[in-house]
């Protein structure tokens, strides 16, 4: 099982430690593309703070993120699973998983990134600010920039098992599974079900969508679930107590779409 995750906008402080070693990152086929994005981002942030803040879409209160980006090559690096924070990662709780579940997380979780393309949770990276929605002056829109490099490495990374796609739309734009890989890919939407005047109403739960997805991945890892495809994933999630509605794609070469329905948001 390969689980595709979005990063978090906020990142943990890097603290102390050895700096980034680009050659140590997973998916070495992305090395050239990563170097190009890193070079332009560092140069932009070191040369013109105001322009960098505009390009990165940062508010005045996030001005310090520009200086942080300018020092990415020398900043301390930590495992990506510790760098990424926020609702999904809090619910996922990597640090509190048992040893076996942590090993499963290291091999199955892949976090998409505007700067790195994608990294494993064990890859050591510095704290940074660069979303997939950024348009760098030289390289252009990062979502489009990453498509060719990701297309070259993702089929191998996907292996021959389930691909569970939990990315937001901006990060999904960097790689879309096709053909046989798409047929064993499942994307998930979280819906809240409420009864209003005796009628069920369903809505996308936005912020809590991330929390539910984080708990779902944690539960799959903790249970040692090994679904081979979308149909087996539906069974595994139902066994874990989730209410799942699924519809197989009508045409070959398409991904499955699953709805996880929740009644309480917490």
N, C-alpha and C positions, 0 to 999 in steps of 0.2 A: 504494500500500500504506500502510495506517495501522496502526501497531503500538501497542497499549495496554499500558503497563507499570505495575507498582506502584511506589511511591516506596521509599525506604529509611527505616528508623526512625532510624538515625544520619545526621547531616548534617555536611558539611564546615564548618569555621569560616568565617564570611563575610569576615573580613579587613577591608580598607578599600574604600570605594567609595560611590557615590551610593545613597540609600535607595530603597525600593520605589516604583515608579510604577504603581499599579494599572491605570491606563488603558492602559498599554503591553502588558499581558498578552494572550496569544492567547485566542480564544473570548470576545470582549467581551460576548456574551450572558449570561455568568456573572457580570458585574460586580456586580450587586445582591446576589446570593447570596454572593459572596466578601466583600463589604463587611460583610454581616451576621455572617458567621462570624468575620472579623477583629476586628470591634468587640467581640463577646462574648468572644472568646479573650483579647484584650489587656486588657479590663476585668477579667475573672476573675483573670488572672495578676497584675495590678497591685494588686488589692484584697485578695486572700486567698491567700497562698502555699500553705497547707496544703490548703485546699479545691481549689485548682487542681491540686495534685499528686495528690489523690485522683481528681478528675475525669479527669485525663490518664493515670492509671494509672502514675505514675512512682515509682520507688524512691527511697529517701533519697539514694542516690548520684547521682541525676539531678535533684536539687533545683534545680540551676543552670539547667535548661531552662525553669523557670517564669519566672525573671528575664529570660531571653532572649526569651520570648514577649511579656513586658510591653513590650519595646522594639522590636517588629516594625516599627512605622511609621518609625522612625528608623535602624534597623540597616542596615548595608551590604548591598547586593543583588549577587548574582552569577548567571550563567546557571544554570538549574536542572540542566543536565547536569554542572555542577561541584559543585553543592550536594549532590546525591544521591550517596551512596557505598555501600559494602557489596558483597556477593558478586556480585549481578547486574551492577552498574555497573562493578565491577572487571573482570569478564569481558568486558563490552561495550567498555570502553576507548575511550570517545569521543575523548579527547584524542589518541590515537595513530592514529586513522583518517586516511586521505589526504583531500585537500581535497574531492574529489568525493563520497566516502562521508560526510564531515561535512555536506555540503549535503543529501544524501539523509536523514541522521539528523534534521536540523533540520526538514525538511518532513514526515517520516513518523512520528516518535516522539511519543507523547502520554503523559505521566505523570499518573496519577490521584492525587488528594491530598485528605485530609480538610479541609484549609484552603482550597485554591484550586479544588477541583473537578477540574480538569485543566489542565496547562500543557505547552507545548512545551519542549524541552531548551534552547532559546535564550532563553526568557523569564527575565528577571532577577528573582530572589526572594531574600529573606533566609533564613537558616537558622532553622528552626522545629521545634516538636514538637507534632503534633496528628494522630493517626492516624484513619483512617476509622471505627474502632471506638469512638471517643469519643462520649459522650452529654453534650452541653452542657446546662446547666440550662435555658436559655431556648429554644434551637433543637431540642433533643432529639438523637436518634441521627443522626450525620452521614451514615451510609449511606442512611438513609431521606430525610434532608433534601435530599440532592443529586439524588434521582431525578428530580424534576420539572424543575429547571434543566438537568440533563444531557440529559434527553429532548428538550428544546427546541433544543439546539445540536449534539448528536452526529450526527444524520442528515446534516447538511450537512458536518460535519467528516469523516465517513466517506467522503464523495465517492461514486464509483461503482466503487471497486476493492476489493481484499481488505482485510479487517479481521483482523489477527492479534492475538488476545487472550491476553496473557500475565499478566494480573492475578491476584492471589491472591483468595480468595473474599470477603474483606472489601471490597476495592475493586471487585470485580465487582458487588457489591450496589448500587452507585451508578448503574449503567447496564447494562441488558440489551438487546442488539440484538434487534429484532423484525422480522418480515416479510421483505422483500426484503434488508434489510441483514444480517439473521441468516443468510440463505442464502449469503452470501459472507464469513461470519465463521468463523474457525477458532480453537479453543482448543487449547492444547497441554499434555499431561501428560508428564513425564519419568519413565521407569521404568528401574531397574537390573535387568539379567538376570544371574543367577548359576546355575551348574550345581552342584547338591548331590546327591551319590550318583546321578549320571547323569540327574537330573531338573532341568529348568529351573525356577527360581524367580524371580519378578518382584516387585519392591517399589518403592514410591514413594521417591525418594531425598532427599526433604525439602530440607536445606540445599544439596545439590549440584544440586537442581532449578533453583535460581536461576542457578548458574554455567553450566549447560548452556544455559539460555534466553538468558543474556547472550552466550555464544559464538555461538549460533545467529543472533541478531539481527546481531551483528558480521559474521558470514560473509555473511549476506544483503546487508547494506549494502556490504561490500567488493566483493562480486561484481556489484553493480549489478542484482541480481535484481528483476524487476518482475512477480511473479505476479499475475494478474488475479482469481484466486479460489482456494479451498481446494485443488482438484485440481492447479492449476498450482503451488501452494506445495509440495505433496507432491513433485512432480517436481523443483522447485528444490532442496529440502532433500536429496533423494536424490542429486542431481548434486553436492552439496557434501559427500557422504560420510556423511550421517546415515541411520540405520535408522529408517524411519517406517512406522507402521501407521495406516491411516485407514479410516474407515467413513462413507460418505455418510449423512446423516440420513434416516430412514425417512419423515418427513413434511415437507411444505413449510413454510417459515418457521422452520426450526430450524438452529442452527449446527452445523458439523462439529466432531468431536473427533478430535484426532491424538495418537498415542502416539509419542514419540521414545524409542527403546530404546538404552540405553548398557550396555556391559559393564565399562568401567573408569571409576572416579570420580576426577577430579583437579581 
